[in-house]
Amino acid sequence: MKLIAVIITCLLSITLISCKNEKVKVNKKPNVIIILSDDQGYGDLGRHGHPILKTPNLDKFYDQSVRFTKFHVSPTCAPTRAALMTGKHEFKSGVTHTVAGWGREKLSLESTTLATHLKNAGYSTGLFGKWHLGKTGAYRAEKRGFDVALTIEGAKNPPKNHWDPNLMLNGVEHNYKGFRTDIFFNEATKWISEKKETPFFCYIPTYSPHGPIDAPKEFIEQYKGHGSGKYWAAESNIDWNVGKLMKKLKELGIDDNTLVIYMNDNGGTHVTTYNAGMRGKKATVWMGGTRAMSLWRWPKHFTPGDVDKLCGHTDVMPTIAELAESPIPDSYKVEGKSLLPLLKDVNADFPDRVSIRHLGRWPNGELEKHKYIGASVLWKNYRLIRTEVCGNEACEGECKAFYKAKKEGGSNGFHRATTTPLKQWNLFDVDKDPLAENDLAKEKPELVKKLSGKFEDWWVEVQPYLINDK
């Protein structure tokens, strides 16, 4: 009898071990959550030194993450979203503006999205928030790889409505009660709870703190008396929602198998109080216009630390594809590189690359007049930059904002209306000079020639892809 008992115990042990191994095998692919805030600056974070804004949950998240300190996005929102979703420069998907009326925010139907790629790899896919890459027909998010898409695109009430909004759920309008940011996080959390047994990709791009700025009263009260109080309140509300989400992942038992990425989509809009020592804001190609926080948290897989290699939004898709063990076909033509070596070891070797940023946002039909309205080439610690307005103060493109900021002067003029000398490139070592006060162009003419040549070649290369320009 004792022998039989021993045999049964052994068999049970083998069975339990087999079941455990089978479970690990089934859940091998990590869940992925990307949270993308709208118009939050790099400096708008407690850990980045902001003297007033309180972000306790994101500060904790920061401490638990791999942090890319030289991570750059586009100067404005739709372009960043296009690059994030496709792994290639936004111009190569036809996205050169943000205004829907001009049609230049529509993501080329030839471009394959991260959502489509992961869906094909067996992931459930959901979007809860701002799509901004096309609001009609085949351009809608639920047609671009998302099983579930909850957004404002196409809703009858204006997108500026933060409270009790009408939202489109896979193209069908519904009314929701409450504050919009809370709604998106709550609906995303419900969906995650339903999909926890299988790999999922959850994309939560917020509309806050983009204007018109608002937040629940309890958050506004924290910053009473400050000129940027509502802006910071909106960011504190995001922080609160991130804390709730992270707590839920633990409750569901999926925290250790869920990669969560937190990013902002472009430079901040309220940078007078604090801008992490940089020049520039949203809609500029100065450092403060494109540098973004990029925090990657995956417990027991990534060791927290800082990465100082130049990288950016186009790297997100290839990185996640590698983590999902789903190689990207050559036909996708992504430009980004997988960041996995750096996520595994923050000191790993990684190739130096040249990266181009352009403001876009020219009036329809005036592309060549605005070739240098905001052109920037990034390489190592250098930023080559050329900003020239077209000369027309009534220009319907971004030049109008330049002229307005210049007349206002002060902080806004410094961060937004600084132009380089006509027909000249400026060169800055942004590691030593993030305020871009010491032009090195005359000291390093060969580097200027090399990097400006990269831009000229790129400008010719992207022309065939600008399919939305008229």
N, C-alpha and C positions, 0 to 999 in steps of 0.2 A: 504493500500500500504506500509506504514511504517513497519507493522508487517511482510509482505512478504519479504521486503528488509532485515530486521533483520534475518529472517530465512535463506535467501540465504547467507547472510554474515557468519552466523554460520556454515552452511553446507560447504562453501568454506574453512573456517578456519579448520574444522575437516578434510576435504580432504587434505589440505596442510600439516597438522600435520601428517596425515597418510602416505602421500608420503615421508615426511621427515624421519619418523620412518622406513619406508620400505627401504629407501636408506641406513640408518645406518645399518640395518639388512643385506642388500646385501653386504656391504663393511666391515662387521664386522672383517673378518680375515685380519691381517696386511700383506701388501706386505713386502718382505724380500730381501735385497740386502747385499751380502757379498763381500767385497773388500779384497783380499789377496795379499799383495806385496811379491816379491820374493827376499830374501837375504837382506832385510832391517832390521837393528838391532833395538833392543828396544830403544837404545839411539838416533836413527836417527829421532828425532822429536824435534821441537823447545820447546814444553812444557816439554820435558824430559831433557832439559838443554843443548842441543847441541849448542856449541859456534859459529858455522859457518853456518850450514844448515838452510835455511829459509823455513818454512812450514806454512804459514799464514792460509791457508784453513783448514789444519788438526789441527792446534792449535785452531781454532774456533770450529771445529768439536769436539775436545777434551773437550772444555769447556761446550759443550752441551750434553755430553755423560756420561753414567755410565762407569767407568774405572776400569778394573780388574788389580790390581797391582801385583798379584802373579799368573799370567796366564802363563802356560807353554805349549809349543808345542814340536815337535820332533826336533832332531838336524839337520835334512836335509829335503828337500822339499817334495818329493813324500810321505814319511811316514806321514808328517803332513797332507797332502791332503787326505790320506786314512783315518786317524783318524777323520778328520773334516767331511768327507762324510758319515762315518759309525757309529760314536759314540762309537767306540771301538778301543783298541790299534792296531796300524798298523800291528803288527806281526800277529794278529788274522785274518787279511785279506790277509796274505801272502806277505806283502810289507816290505822288509828288505833292499832295496837298491834303487838307483835312476837311475842307468845306464840301458838303454833299452836293450842293447846288452846281458845283463845277465838275463833279463826277470823277475827280482825280484821287479820291480816297478808295476807289473800288479795286479790290485785289484781283489781279488778272486770273481769269478762269483756267489759265494754263498752269498756274502755280499750285502745287500740292501743299496742303497745310500739315502742320504737326498733328492736328486732330485726325486727319485722314490717315496719316501714316500709322498712328497708334491704334486706330480703329481696325486697320488691316492687320495689325499685330495681335488682335484679340482683346484690346482694351475697350471698356465702356468709356464714353467721352461726354463731358458736360461743360457748358459755358453758362456762367451766371454773372452777367454784367455787360460791360461796354465792348461791343464788337468793332464798330466803326470802320469796317472794310467793305461796306456795301449793304444796303438795306432792302433791296428788291430782288425778286427772282432767284436766279442761281448764285447770286452774290451773298445771300443770307447765310448766317452761321450754321443753321441746321442743314444747309446744302453743302457745307464745306468740311464735313467730317464729324460734326457734333450730333450725337444721338439726341441730346436735350440742349436747347438753347433758350435761355431766359434773358431777354434784353429789351431795350426800348425801341430798337430800330423798327420803324413802321407803325408804332403806336400812334393813336390819334392825339393824345395829349402831348404837349411839348416836352422835349427831353430834359428841360430845365426843372421839371417838377420833381422835387425830392420826396414829397409827402403823398401817401395814398396814390401811388402812380399806377397808370395803366401800362402793363408790360406785355410783350409778345412772347408767348411760350410756343416754340416751334411754329411761329407764324400766326398764332391765334391770340387775339387780344384778351387779357384778363385784368381785372382790377385787384390790386393788393393793398393792404392796409399797413401803415407804419412808415418808417424812414427807409429810403431806398437802399442805402448801404446795408442796413440790418436785414432787409428782405433778401438781398442777394446772398449774404452769408448764411442766413437761416435756410434758404432753399438749397444752397449748395451742401450744407451739412445734412439735410434730410436725404438728399440724393446719395451722398457718400455712405450714409448709414445703410441704404438699400443695396449699394454696390460693393460693400466691404469684403465679400467672399471672392471677388474676382478683381484682377487689375483694373484700375480706373485712372483716367486723366481728367482732373477737375481744374478748369480755368476760371479764376475770379478776378476779372479786371474791373475795378471800381470806377465810379464816376466822380468820386470825391478825391482830393479837395478842389477839383475843377469848379470854376464859377458857373452859375451863381452859387456862392458858398453858403452852406447851411449845415446845421448839425442839431441833434436833440439838445434840449435846453440844459440838461445837466452837464453837458460837455462845454457849452458856451459859457456857463457860469464860471468854469475854471479859469477862463482867460479874460474876465471882465476888465475893461479899462485899457486893453491893448488894441492897437489899430488893426492888427492881423489876428485878433482873437478868434473870429469865426473860422478862419483858415486853419488855425491850430486845433480848434475844436473838432473840425471835420477829420483831421489827422488822428486826433485822440480817439475818435469814434472808430476809425479803422483799426487802431491799435487794440481797442477793447474787443472788437470782433475777431481779430487774429487770436487773442487770448482764449476766447470761447472756442474757437475752432481747434486749437491745439489741445485744449482740455478734452474735447470730444474725441479726438483721435486716440487718446489714451484710454478713454472709457470704452471705445470700440475694440481696443486691443490691436490696433493697426499702426500705432505710432512708429514702431521700429521698422515697419516695412513701407513707410510712406515718406517720399522725398517731398519736402515743401520748399518752394523757392519764393522769395519776396523781392520785388523789384519796383522801381518807379519808372514812368514812361518817358520822361524828359526833365529838363531843369525846372526848378520851382518858379512860382509866380510871385511869391512874397519873400523876397531875399534881402530886404533892407536891414532887418534885425540881425540876420545871420545867414551866411552862404558858404560856410566851411572854408573861408579864406579865398574863394575863387571869384573870378570875373565871369559874368554871364548869367543868363536866366533862360527860361523857356523861349523858344523861337530865336535862339542865337547859336552859333557854332563855337562860341568861347567855351572854356572848360566847364563853367557852371551851367551851360545849356545842354550838355550831352553826358556828363558824368552821372552815373546812376548807382544807387546801392544795389547790390546783388548778393543776396544771402541764401545759402544752400544748406538746408538742415536735413540730415538723414542719420538718426541715432544709430550707433554701433557700426556704422559703415564709413562715415566721414568724420575725421578729427577736426574740430574747430581750429581756425587759424586764418591768417591773412595771405592773400595771393596778390603779388604786385605785377603780374604779367598783363600786358595790354590785351583785352578781350572785349566782347560785347554781345549784343542781342542776337546776332546771326549765329552765335555759338550754342544757343540754347537747344535748338532742334537737333543738331547732330549729337549733342551730349545725351539728351534724353533717349534718342533712338539707340545709342550704344547701350545705355543702361537697360533698355527694354529688350536688348538682344535682337534687334530688328534692323539690320543694315539698310541704309538709305540707297535706293537704286541710283545708278549713275544718271539716269534721266531726270532726276530731281535738280541736279546742278546746284547744290548748296555751296555757299562760300565759307560758311562757318567751320570751325574746328571743334572736335569734341574736347571738352574741358575735363574729362574723366581723369586723365593723369594728374592734373592739379588738384582735383577733388580728393584723390587718394593720397596725394603727397603735395602739400602746398609749396614745397621747394623743388618739385620735379622740373626737368628741362622742358621747355616749351618754345616753339619757334617764334622769333620776332616777326611781326607782320606790319604791313602798311594798311591803314584803315581810313576810308573816306567818309566824311560827313558833309551833307549839303542841306541848306535850309529849304530849298524848293519854294513852294507857295508863290510862284510868279503868276501874273494874270494869264488867262488862256491866250495862247498865241504869242507870248512874249518870252519864250524860253531863253533865247540867245542874249537878250538884253539883261537877263538876270543870272547869267552863268556864274558870276562871282558875288552875288548878293550875300551869300554865306557859304564859303567853300573852305573846307578844313581837311588837312591830311595829318593823320596821327601815326607816329612811329617811335617806339620806345618811349622816352620821356619828352619827346618833342611834339609840338603842335604847330604846323604851318597853317596860316590863316589869311584869308583875303575876303574882305567885306566891302562891297561897293554897291551903293544904291543906283537906280537907273537914271536919276536926275529929274523925274517927274513927281512932284510933291502930291499929286492927285492919283498916283499909281494905285491900282486896286489890289496890288499884291502886298508883300510884307514891307515894301519901301515906305508906305504910308505910316506904318507903326514906327519905323526908324525916325522919320521926320518929326513925328509927334513926340517921341521920347527925347529927341535932341532939343526940341523947344522947351520941354519940361526941365531938362537938365537934371542935376542932382543924382541920386542913386539910380533912378530908372535910366537916365541918359548914359551913365557909366556902364551899366550892365547890358543895355540893349542897343544904344545908338552909336557906339564907338565904331567908326569905320577906319579901315586901313588906307594909306595913301593910294590914290588912283593908280591902277596898273602896277601895283606892287604887292608882293607877298611879305608878310611878317612871320618871324620865327621865334618861338618861345620855348624855353625849357620849363615845362609846367611843374616838374618836381620841385624846382627851386623857386619858380616864379608863377604861382597859380593865378595871380592877379594880372598877369600878362603886361608887365610894365617895362620890361627890358627886351627890346627887339634885337634878336641876334642875327638878323638876315645879312647884314654887312660883314659880320664876323665869320659867317659860315655860308658863303655863296654856293659852294659845291653841293651842300646839303639842300639848300633852297632849290637849286636846279634839279637835283635828283627827285625830291618830293613833289615839286610842282609839275615835273614831267609825268609822274605817276597820276596826278590829277587830270592832266590833259588827255592822257591815254584812256583813263576811266571815262571821261566825259564823252569821248567818241564811242566807246564801247557800249554805254547805256542808251544811246539815242534810239536804237531799234525797239527798245523795251518800253518806251514812253507812250504806250498805246492809248492812254486816256487824255493826253494833251492834244489840244486843237490848234 
